[in-house]
Amino acid sequence: MGRPIKWRRVNQMPEVMQFVPSEQTGITCFPNKGPENVLLIEEYEALRLKDLEGLEQEECAEQMQISRATFQRILVTAHEKVADSLINGKSIRIAGGNFTRNICPVHCLDCGLTWEESVEILTRDQTSYTCPHCKSNRIVCAPVEPCLKGRGQRNRNCQRGCWRKSWNSRLNQEENERNHE
C-alpha cells in the first residue's frame, strides 16, 4: 500500500486563475500561448499567507495543516515560479495540486483503520467510498473532540458538525444492533 496523500488545506481559492504579460518579446501574448509557469493551488495559498497576510511560517504551516519544512519547500517553489515569470515574461496559470478546503478524519468500522481524507473526495464519493485497507464501505467520520455546549462530538475541522450525519447515524445504529445480537 502506497503512502497516503498529505492534503494541504487551502482557506481561499484564487479568483483569477491566469496572469499574462501584456507583451512578450514584442508579440501580444494570448492565454495558452507562449511560455508559462503553472502555480499549484497550495503554492498560491503559501504566497497568500506568508507574503500577503504577513504570517510567520509556523502559523502558515499550521493553517495549511502541514509541517513547517513542507511549507518552506512549497513557498520556495512558488517564489521561483513567480520570479521566473516576472524576469522572463512568462504567464502564470494557477491550477492543480494536492489541496483541500477541509480535511476530515474517517474511520472504518470493519478493520478499525483511521485516516485523514479530503472532504471534496468524501463528498464526491459519498455512496461508494471504501476503506483503503480492507475495501469495506462501512466508513464513518471519526469524531475527535467534544462540541461546545454539550452537543456530542464532532470532527475537529467540521464547521457545522459532520456533513455525513445521517450516514454515520445509520452505520452506528447498524453497529449497535450487531453488538446486541
C-alpha positions in Angstrom: 0.0 0.0 0.0 1.4 3.4 -1.0 1.8 6.4 1.2 -1.4 8.3 1.6 -1.7 11.8 0.1 -0.9 14.6 2.6 -3.6 17.1 1.8 -2.7 20.8 2.0 -5.6 22.9 3.5 -6.5 26.0 1.4 -8.7 28.6 3.0 -9.1 30.9 0.0 -9.3 29.9 -3.7 -7.9 32.2 -6.3 -10.3 34.5 -8.1 -8.0 35.0 -11.1 -6.6 31.8 -12.5 -4.2 33.2 -15.1 -1.9 36.2 -15.4 -0.5 37.0 -18.8 2.1 39.7 -19.6 0.7 42.3 -22.0 3.7 41.9 -24.3 6.1 39.0 -24.8 9.2 39.9 -26.8 7.1 42.3 -29.0 4.3 39.8 -29.6 1.0 40.2 -27.9 0.5 37.1 -25.6 -2.8 35.4 -25.5 -3.8 32.8 -22.9 -2.4 29.3 -23.5 0.2 30.6 -26.0 3.9 31.2 -25.2 5.8 30.0 -22.1 4.0 29.7 -18.8 4.6 28.6 -15.2 1.9 26.6 -13.5 1.5 27.7 -9.9 -0.2 25.0 -7.8 -3.2 26.0 -5.6 -1.1 25.2 -2.4 1.7 27.4 -3.7 -0.8 30.2 -4.3 -2.1 29.7 -0.7 1.5 29.7 0.7 2.2 33.0 -1.1 -1.1 34.5 0.2 -0.5 33.5 3.8 3.2 34.4 4.0 3.6 37.4 1.7 0.1 39.0 1.6 -1.1 38.2 5.1 2.4 38.5 6.7 2.1 35.4 8.9 5.1 33.6 10.3 6.0 30.3 8.6 4.9 28.3 11.7 1.4 29.9 11.6 1.2 29.4 7.8 2.1 25.7 8.1 -0.4 25.3 10.9 -3.2 26.9 8.8 -2.4 24.6 5.9 -2.1 21.6 8.3 1.4 20.6 7.1 4.9 20.7 8.6 6.9 23.9 8.6 9.6 22.2 6.4 6.9 21.2 3.8 5.5 24.8 3.9 9.1 26.1 3.3 9.5 23.9 0.2 6.1 24.9 -1.2 6.9 28.6 -0.6 10.4 28.4 -2.2 8.9 26.7 -5.3 6.2 29.3 -5.6 8.8 32.2 -5.3 10.9 30.6 -8.0 7.9 30.3 -10.4 6.8 33.9 -9.8 10.3 35.3 -10.2 10.8 33.3 -13.4 7.6 34.7 -14.8 8.5 38.3 -13.8 12.1 38.2 -15.1 11.4 36.1 -18.3 8.0 37.4 -19.2 6.2 34.1 -18.8 2.5 33.8 -18.0 1.3 32.3 -14.7 -1.5 29.8 -14.6 -2.9 28.6 -11.3 -4.1 25.0 -11.3 -3.8 21.6 -9.7 -2.1 20.3 -6.6 -2.9 18.2 -3.5 -5.2 20.7 -1.8 -8.5 20.6 0.0 -10.9 23.1 1.6 -11.0 20.8 4.6 -9.6 17.6 6.0 -11.9 15.0 7.7 -10.6 12.1 9.8 -12.6 9.0 8.8 -12.8 5.5 10.5 -13.5 2.1 9.1 -15.9 0.1 11.3 -14.7 -3.2 9.9 -10.9 -3.1 10.2 -10.6 -0.1 12.7 -8.3 2.0 10.4 -8.5 5.7 10.9 -7.0 8.1 8.3 -7.5 11.7 7.0 -9.2 12.4 3.8 -10.2 15.4 1.7 -13.8 16.5 2.2 -14.1 17.0 -1.5 -13.3 13.3 -2.2 -15.7 12.2 0.6 -18.5 14.4 -0.8 -17.9 13.2 -4.4 -17.8 9.5 -3.4 -20.4 9.7 -0.7 -22.1 6.4 -1.6 -19.2 4.4 -3.0 -16.2 5.4 -0.8 -14.3 2.5 0.6 -11.5 1.8 3.2 -8.1 1.8 1.5 -7.1 -1.2 3.7 -10.0 -3.6 3.7 -12.2 -2.1 1.0 -15.2 -2.0 3.3 -17.9 0.7 2.7 -18.7 0.9 6.4 -16.9 4.3 6.8 -17.8 7.0 9.3 -16.4 10.4 10.2 -14.1 10.0 13.2 -15.2 12.5 15.9 -12.1 13.7 17.8 -13.2 16.3 20.2 -16.3 17.3 22.1 -18.6 20.0 20.7 -19.2 23.1 22.7 -22.3 23.3 24.9 -22.7 19.6 25.2 -23.8 18.8 21.7 -21.9 15.5 21.4 -18.7 15.1 19.4 -17.7 16.4 16.1 -14.7 16.3 13.7 -12.1 18.9 14.6 -12.3 20.6 11.2 -16.1 20.5 10.7 -17.6 23.9 10.8 -21.2 22.8 11.5 -20.9 19.2 12.6 -20.4 16.3 10.4 -21.7 16.6 6.8 -22.3 12.8 6.8 -24.5 12.8 9.9 -27.3 10.7 8.5 -24.9 8.1 7.1 -23.0 8.0 10.3 -26.3 7.5 12.3 -27.3 4.7 10.1 -24.0 2.9 10.4 -23.8 3.5 14.1 -27.4 2.1 14.5 -26.4 -1.0 12.4 -23.3 -1.4 14.6 -25.3 -1.3 17.8 -27.8 -3.8 16.5 -24.9 -6.2 15.7 -23.4 -5.8 19.2 -26.7 -6.5 20.9 -27.2 -9.8 19.0 
